[in-house]
Amino acid sequence: MPIDEADYADRPSSARIYDALLGGSHNFAADRAAAQKLLEAIPYAGDLARRNRTFLRRAVDHMLAAGVRQFLDVGSGIPTAGNVHEITGRTAPEARVVYVDIDPVAVAHSRDILAENPVATAVQADVRFPDALLAHPVVTEMIDFTRPIGLLMVSMLHFLPDEDAYVAVERLRSVLAPGSYIAISHGVVETPADASADQVASIYRRTDVSVATGRTRAEILRFFGTAELVPPGLVWLHEWPAPPAAGEGPENMAVLAGVGRVTGAA
């Protein structure tokens, strides 16, 4: 059933704010205003969004090279240029991709973008209810949980409180077959950006996620469970899988990223 986007235009969403930061067109005036406030609080937020997209590409490429041919992108936002189905399409056009987001407008736009793509689709689901997400008929049709999966949770777990985040990720990890991978990027409370934490939290409090908080390195590592971190481990966003030629400090990063490989029981 088509949604009436006018019903959502006045309330920004995390997915559409991210789209605005990336310079996309799938957002409303309220989202662009929220993105501008975010840039005022963290002037390099746009750069972080672009580097996050670069990490996503590198992580997916790594998984493809390891033979993964199905991807579950949770908290995906809107799959505009450079997203998972485009990355897989270059080297493994048969790879299946399911995008999952809570925002009905983001999902509607995603389905429009993917309308002619037989191996990629989008579903609306709330990661706080992982069993419902895993039982979604589109997910069960597209994803074979007996085979390796690339589970992507890129720049989304900091929008969940602890009591939801750890339980949800543990449940999602529990269904991953050996040879699966987990990619996570997450805001960290170790940089000068912490000074803007209250401003950022205030911006997102008026969106669909209502929470935006960083975690410590140890708290982020906990999401990987028993998955073995792929070298170089949990590092600054721009350092995965290797630091750039020109050294760059973490003060303009504020986000850690890593990829873990499931070798047995996740």
Summary of the structure (lengths in Angstrom):
residues: 266
radius of gyration: 17.2
end to end distance: 36.9
largest distance: 50.3
contacts: 896
relative contact order: 0.15
helix: 44%
strand: 15%
